[in-house]
Amino acid sequence: MTTLSHALKEWAVICRALAEGRQAVLLRKGGIAEGGGAFEVEQRRFWLYPTYVHQQTTGLLEEAYPLLERVEAERPPANVVRLSHFAEVAGIFQLHDIVGVLKMDGLHLLSRETVQDRFFYRDPGLFVLAVRVYRAAEVVELPETPAYAGCRSWVDLGRDLSTEGAAPVLEDREFYNVLHELERRLEPTAWV
């Protein structure tokens, strides 16, 4: 049986965009609670942990506003984490100049201002993760414990959750088209 016990915290609206195949990339910068504030790809397979902290309309492209409204309307009860999708990292890019970051337009739903803010936060730079997202066969709800709290990227769920019966959100061809476009825009020199 295949299981996962780690999750990556991300805005709920971005998790939903990934779950619907509207994007297949994550733009990451370290959280305050992370060592030196630097993001590291600690896991290559992980649950998508939807968060609502810091999520705001101004952080998104206008086309994402209806998605944000739906996510907020379907928000789980307080102190409950709802896990329905997981991701596998297919590519890691580390961007050190803003030009590379701006080439990402159209591949995600974050506003340009949000992306620039993330890029320039502390030390300039940003990780771009190409991720293949899978819909779990069953939605899992967990109590949100103090161990999950804080401004950090990675969470150890403290238990193994089954990924058996999961289905990819994007078909192979669609996903490889996204990967190809990402590589074309960023060129191989950005690979980590």
C-alpha positions, 0 to 999 in steps of 0.5 A: 500500500502506498502512503504519505505522511507529509504535507505542504502548506499552500493557500487554499485557492492555489490548492484548488487551482492545482486540484482543478488542473488550472496550474501545475506549478508552485512558487515557493519562498520559505516561511518565517518558522523555517531555518533561516527562512529558506525553503527546501524541497524536503519531500518529493511527494506530499499532501496539499495542505490548504491554508487560509492564513494570508490568502487574499483577493489582492494576492491573486489574478482577477480571474481567480476571484470566483475560485477564491469565493468557492474555496471560502464557501467550502472551507472546512470547520475550524481546526479541521484540515481537509486533504483531498489531493497530493502532489509529486514533484516533477521538476525543481527550478530556482530562480535568482533574477526577476526576469525568470519569475516574470516569465511564469505569467500565465502558469499560475493564479498569483498576482504579479505583485504577490510573485514579486513580493515573494521573490524579493522577500529577504534574499531575492530568489524563488523556487518553482516546483512543477508538480503532478497532482493526484485526486485521492480516492477518499478525502481525509479530515484531520484535527488541526493540531498545534504541531501543524501551526505556524508559518512553515511550508512542511508539516509532518502529519504524524500518520500515514495516509493512503494514496491507493486509488488516486487519479491524476488531475491532468492526463499525461499529455496535458501535464507534459505540455505544461512541463515542456512550456515551463522548460521552454520559458526557464531554460535548463540553466534554472534546473536545480 
